[in-house]
């Protein structure tokens, strides 16, 4: 290669280097996502399988987008602690918050303050429709209750004593209870004996179930209904022990698809469970928050409920399904294939 050619080559390389130096900062500035964007999922009982599944969806979306995500909340049922976690996260001025509302009265003002500060807030699993949250992603809990109610009515042939395990005051659980009551209103021989507050404690639910199983004669409980996931395994274990001691068995309809509940269905202890999609809720939730963060609306706290030109839906329904012995293997196989 001649000296002239070498000189031309060096000039060409220097030109490329100068171009890259000028263009790379522009490309970096055009990148939509960054690890500096922090999204939070706030709930209670973060150690429950239900919320671990939700966090998997949350982290998957974060990984897809290249942003940071964290689930926070108490490891036991504690609405006050959830509020404190919400406040802590708001103070960090995150890109967005996805929250499951355990206590509407406590969280509503906190959500409204976050929205007023320009922080996008979307509810999942349990809603706060009276707040200024942008919208709700999750189960149509009224329909979930009606689905369970239809199953109970069919299995009891329209008559019997039933009890509920729930946590009164939690919006999603109250809606499920209403759904059951809507169905039972058409069956006058189905009697609701008690609505038991299990306070988020599986052990407490199990102890109470054992008391119910001891009732005889006209007071005999024919069906036990769990409106919240953590009660299903405890009540199911009480039934399993009773059957081992000769009890003829009672109808148990649970909620959600943790491994212990699915195994008890497979073993014939639990009749069925109402399946939700927490993974999907959180996956969609982070992506929805990201959209609002990057394409903000002019008025974050606007009244979008009656707005025919609203940029947001009122509700994203992630669906429910009834799981019984006929299809439980399908879910177990899918879970095994997905891995831990």
ZAMARGU-4260 file (C-alpha; in steps of 0.2 Angstrom, whole numbers, plus 5000, padded with zeros to 4 digits):
<rodrens>
0) 5000/5000/5000 | 5007/5017/4995 | 5010/5031/5007 | 4995/5041/4999 | 4983/5026/5001
5) 4989/5024/5020 | 4986/5042/5022 | 4968/5041/5014 | 4964/5026/5025 | 4969/5035/5041
10) 4958/5050/5036 | 4944/5038/5033 | 4946/5029/5050 | 4947/5046/5059 | 4931/5051/5051
15) 4922/5036/5057 | 4928/5038/5075 | 4922/5057/5075 | 4905/5051/5068 | 4903/5038/5081
20) 4908/5050/5095 | 4895/5062/5089 | 4881/5049/5086 | 4882/5038/5101 | 4877/5051/5113
25) 4862/5054/5102 | 4858/5036/5101 | 4859/5034/5120 | 4848/5049/5122 | 4835/5040/5111
30) 4834/5024/5122 | 4817/5023/5129 | 4821/5013/5145 | 4834/5014/5158 | 4838/5004/5174
35) 4836/5021/5183 | 4817/5019/5180 | 4810/5011/5196 | 4793/5002/5197 | 4786/4995/5213
40) 4772/4982/5217 | 4765/4985/5234 | 4754/4972/5243 | 4753/4963/5259 | 4758/4945/5263
45) 4772/4945/5251 | 4778/4928/5256 | 4761/4920/5249 | 4763/4909/5233 | 4750/4921/5225
50) 4761/4936/5227 | 4777/4927/5223 | 4768/4922/5206 | 4764/4941/5204 | 4781/4946/5207
55) 4788/4934/5194 | 4776/4943/5181 | 4782/4960/5187 | 4801/4955/5186 | 4798/4947/5168
60) 4791/4964/5162 | 4805/4973/5170 | 4818/4962/5161 | 4809/4964/5145 | 4810/4983/5146
65) 4827/4984/5155 | 4820/4994/5170 | 4821/4991/5188 | 4806/4983/5198 | 4803/4978/5216
70) 4789/4970/5226 | 4787/4978/5243 | 4775/4975/5258 | 4774/4966/5275 | 4776/4947/5276
75) 4760/4945/5285 | 4742/4953/5284 | 4745/4971/5290 | 4736/4985/5281 | 4745/4998/5291
80) 4762/4991/5286 | 4756/4991/5268 | 4752/5010/5269 | 4769/5013/5276 | 4777/5004/5262
85) 4767/5014/5250 | 4773/5031/5258 | 4791/5025/5258 | 4790/5021/5239 | 4781/5037/5235
90) 4795/5047/5244 | 4807/5039/5231 | 4798/5047/5217 | 4797/5031/5206 | 4792/5029/5188
95) 4776/5020/5194 | 4767/5010/5207 | 4756/4995/5205 | 4746/4992/5222 | 4734/4979/5228
100) 4722/4989/5240 | 4719/4979/5256 | 4711/4993/5266 | 4702/5006/5255 | 4700/5020/5269
105) 4719/5019/5273 | 4726/5019/5255 | 4714/5030/5246 | 4722/5046/5252 | 4739/5039/5249
110) 4735/5035/5231 | 4727/5052/5228 | 4743/5061/5235 | 4754/5050/5224 | 4744/5055/5208
115) 4744/5073/5213 | 4763/5072/5214 | 4763/5065/5196 | 4767/5047/5200 | 4756/5035/5190
120) 4747/5023/5201 | 4737/5008/5194 | 4728/4995/5206 | 4729/4977/5203 | 4720/4962/5212
125) 4710/4973/5224 | 4704/4990/5218 | 4701/5007/5225 | 4688/5014/5212 | 4684/5029/5223
130) 4703/5035/5222 | 4711/5044/5208 | 4721/5028/5203 | 4722/5027/5184 | 4713/5011/5182
135) 4712/4993/5188 | 4720/4977/5182 | 4714/4960/5189 | 4699/4949/5191 | 4681/4953/5190
140) 4679/4948/5208 | 4660/4949/5207 | 4660/4936/5193 | 4673/4925/5202 | 4661/4924/5217
145) 4646/4920/5205 | 4657/4906/5197 | 4660/4899/5214 | 4642/4901/5220 | 4636/4891/5205
150) 4648/4877/5209 | 4642/4876/5227 | 4624/4877/5223 | 4626/4863/5210 | 4636/4852/5221
155) 4624/4854/5236 | 4609/4851/5225 | 4603/4868/5230 | 4602/4866/5249 | 4614/4865/5264
160) 4623/4876/5277 | 4638/4885/5271 | 4652/4895/5280 | 4664/4908/5272 | 4682/4911/5277
165) 4687/4929/5272 | 4693/4946/5278 | 4679/4958/5279 | 4683/4976/5272 | 4695/4970/5259
170) 4687/4976/5242 | 4691/4961/5232 | 4685/4949/5245 | 4669/4958/5248 | 4665/4958/5230
175) 4668/4939/5229 | 4656/4937/5244 | 4643/4947/5235 | 4645/4936/5220 | 4641/4921/5230
180) 4626/4929/5239 | 4619/4934/5222 | 4619/4916/5217 | 4613/4909/5234 | 4598/4922/5233
185) 4590/4910/5220 | 4592/4895/5232 | 4582/4898/5248 | 4588/4882/5256 | 4606/4887/5256
190) 4609/4895/5272 | 4625/4906/5276 | 4629/4901/5294 | 4644/4912/5297 | 4656/4923/5288
195) 4672/4921/5297 | 4686/4933/5298 | 4702/4923/5296 | 4713/4939/5297 | 4725/4932/5284
200) 4730/4918/5296 | 4730/4900/5288 | 4732/4893/5305 | 4717/4902/5312 | 4707/4896/5297
205) 4712/4878/5300 | 4707/4879/5319 | 4690/4886/5314 | 4687/4873/5301 | 4690/4860/5314
210) 4676/4868/5325 | 4664/4868/5310 | 4668/4850/5306 | 4663/4845/5324 | 4645/4852/5321
215) 4632/4838/5319 | 4613/4836/5315 | 4604/4852/5309 | 4620/4862/5313 | 4631/4852/5302
220) 4641/4862/5289 | 4639/4856/5272 | 4651/4868/5263 | 4666/4878/5267 | 4671/4892/5255
225) 4687/4901/5255 | 4687/4918/5247 | 4706/4921/5250 | 4721/4910/5245 | 4729/4908/5261
230) 4714/4900/5270 | 4712/4886/5257 | 4727/4875/5262 | 4723/4877/5281 | 4704/4872/5279
235) 4709/4859/5267 | 4721/4851/5279 | 4707/4851/5292 | 4696/4842/5280 | 4710/4829/5275
240) 4712/4825/5294 | 4694/4823/5297 | 4692/4811/5282 | 4706/4801/5288 | 4696/4799/5304
245) 4681/4793/5296 | 4672/4810/5292 | 4661/4807/5276 | 4668/4823/5269 | 4662/4841/5266
250) 4662/4852/5250 | 4676/4864/5250 | 4678/4877/5237 | 4695/4887/5238 | 4703/4902/5229
255) 4719/4903/5219 | 4731/4889/5213 | 4745/4888/5225 | 4753/4870/5225 | 4745/4864/5241
260) 4728/4869/5235 | 4730/4860/5218 | 4737/4844/5227 | 4722/4844/5238 | 4711/4845/5223
265) 4720/4830/5215 | 4719/4820/5231 | 4700/4823/5232 | 4700/4834/5248 | 4696/4851/5240
270) 4682/4850/5227 | 4688/4865/5217 | 4696/4882/5217 | 4693/4898/5207 | 4709/4902/5198
275) 4716/4920/5195 | 4731/4926/5185 | 4742/4936/5197 | 4757/4934/5185 | 4747/4941/5171
280) 4741/4956/5181 | 4758/4961/5187 | 4766/4958/5170 | 4753/4969/5161 | 4753/4981/5176
285) 4772/4986/5174 | 4770/4988/5155 | 4755/4999/5158 | 4764/5010/5170 | 4779/5011/5159
290) 4768/5018/5145 | 4761/5031/5156 | 4778/5036/5162 | 4785/5038/5144 | 4769/5045/5137
295) 4762/5055/5151 | 4744/5062/5151 | 4741/5081/5153 | 4731/5079/5169 | 4736/5064/5179
300) 4722/5065/5191 | 4708/5068/5179 | 4690/5061/5180 | 4692/5047/5167 | 4677/5037/5173
305) 4665/5047/5162 | 4677/5053/5149 | 4672/5046/5132 | 4689/5051/5126 | 4699/5044/5141
310) 4717/5038/5137 | 4714/5023/5149 | 4702/5009/5151 | 4691/5008/5167 | 4696/4990/5170
315) 4707/4976/5162 | 4700/4959/5166 | 4713/4946/5167 | 4700/4932/5169 | 4695/4918/5180
320) 4693/4899/5179 | 4686/4885/5189 | 4699/4871/5193 | 4693/4854/5198 | 4699/4836/5197
325) 4695/4836/5178 | 4708/4849/5174 | 4720/4851/5189 | 4733/4840/5180 | 4734/4853/5166
330) 4739/4867/5178 | 4751/4856/5188 | 4759/4851/5171 | 4760/4869/5166 | 4768/4874/5182
335) 4781/4861/5182 | 4786/4866/5164 | 4787/4884/5169 | 4799/4879/5183 | 4803/4889/5199
</rodrens>
